Amino acid sequence: LLDKEMAAGVDHWIETLTEAGYYELPELYTPKSGDLIFFDWAMGNDPDHVGVYLKTIEGYIYTIEGNSAGMVAVRRYRADDSRIIGYGVLNWVAQQANSGN
């Protein structure tokens, strides 16, 4: 899906996932463990961070993220946090079922 030279760019991830039909807006999608979660910290229409969605518990989303205060960390956000701009749907379960693993 991604060109190796551009794979680290958040904008490129979103564009590529959208074109492939794997990008969802937070108000229209319930994330699943393993999905990518995209953020725009400044809320200025310039996505700048990505993590991996773990779970939602009592209105809070838990993620695992690299480059989070200089380390890999589990983070927590309110489920309605406006800095969450979308999800990359990776279909882990469907892919595993189709590969026979």
C-alpha positions as CSV (number, residue, x, y, z in Angstrom):
1,L,0.0,0.0,0.0
2,L,2.7,2.5,0.9
3,D,5.8,3.7,-0.9
4,K,8.8,3.0,1.4
5,E,10.1,6.6,0.9
6,M,6.8,8.1,2.0
7,A,5.7,5.6,4.6
8,A,6.5,7.7,7.7
9,G,4.3,10.7,6.5
10,V,1.0,10.8,8.3
11,D,-0.6,12.7,5.4
12,H,0.5,10.0,3.0
13,W,-0.9,7.2,5.3
14,I,-4.3,8.9,5.4
15,E,-4.3,9.5,1.6
16,T,-3.3,6.0,0.8
17,L,-5.7,4.4,3.2
18,T,-8.6,6.6,2.0
19,E,-7.9,5.7,-1.7
20,A,-7.9,2.0,-0.7
21,G,-11.2,2.3,1.3
22,Y,-9.5,1.7,4.7
23,Y,-9.8,5.2,6.3
24,E,-12.8,6.0,8.5
25,L,-13.9,9.2,10.3
26,P,-14.4,8.9,14.1
27,E,-18.0,9.9,14.1
28,L,-18.9,7.1,11.6
29,Y,-16.8,4.2,12.8
30,T,-16.3,2.1,16.0
31,P,-12.6,1.2,16.1
32,K,-11.2,-2.3,16.6
33,S,-8.0,-3.3,18.4
34,G,-5.1,-3.0,16.0
35,D,-6.6,-0.1,13.9
36,L,-4.5,2.9,13.4
37,I,-5.6,6.1,15.1
38,F,-4.8,9.5,13.6
39,F,-4.4,12.8,15.5
40,D,-4.2,16.5,14.7
41,W,-2.7,18.0,17.8
42,A,-3.2,21.6,16.7
43,M,-6.7,20.9,15.2
44,G,-5.6,22.8,12.1
45,N,-6.4,20.3,9.4
46,D,-2.8,19.0,9.4
47,P,-2.6,15.5,10.8
48,D,0.6,15.0,12.6
49,H,0.6,11.8,14.7
50,V,-0.5,8.1,14.5
51,G,-0.9,5.4,17.1
52,V,-2.5,2.0,17.4
53,Y,-5.9,1.7,18.9
54,L,-6.1,-0.8,21.8
55,K,-9.6,-0.4,23.4
56,T,-12.3,1.8,24.7
57,I,-13.3,1.6,28.4
58,E,-16.0,3.9,30.0
59,G,-15.6,6.6,27.4
60,Y,-11.8,6.6,27.2
61,I,-9.8,5.4,24.3
62,Y,-6.5,3.6,25.0
63,T,-3.7,3.6,22.4
64,I,-0.1,2.6,22.1
65,E,2.1,5.3,20.5
66,G,5.7,5.8,19.6
67,N,7.4,9.2,19.9
68,S,5.1,10.0,22.9
69,A,7.2,12.1,25.3
70,G,10.3,10.5,23.8
71,M,9.2,6.9,24.3
72,V,6.7,4.2,23.4
73,A,3.7,4.5,25.8
74,V,0.1,3.6,26.4
75,R,-2.0,6.7,26.3
76,R,-5.6,7.5,27.2
77,Y,-8.0,10.0,25.5
78,R,-11.6,10.9,25.9
79,A,-13.5,9.1,23.2
80,D,-14.9,12.4,21.9
81,D,-11.5,14.1,21.8
82,S,-11.6,16.4,18.7
83,R,-7.9,15.8,18.0
84,I,-8.8,12.3,16.9
85,I,-9.4,12.7,13.2
86,G,-9.7,9.2,11.9
87,Y,-8.9,5.5,11.9
88,G,-7.0,3.3,9.5
89,V,-8.9,0.0,9.3
90,L,-6.4,-2.8,8.9
91,N,-8.9,-5.7,9.1
92,W,-6.5,-7.9,11.1
93,V,-9.1,-10.6,11.8
94,A,-10.3,-10.8,8.2
95,Q,-6.8,-10.9,6.8
96,Q,-5.8,-13.7,9.2
97,A,-8.9,-15.7,8.3
98,N,-8.2,-15.4,4.6
99,S,-4.6,-16.4,5.0
100,G,-5.4,-19.6,6.9
101,N,-3.4,-18.5,10.0
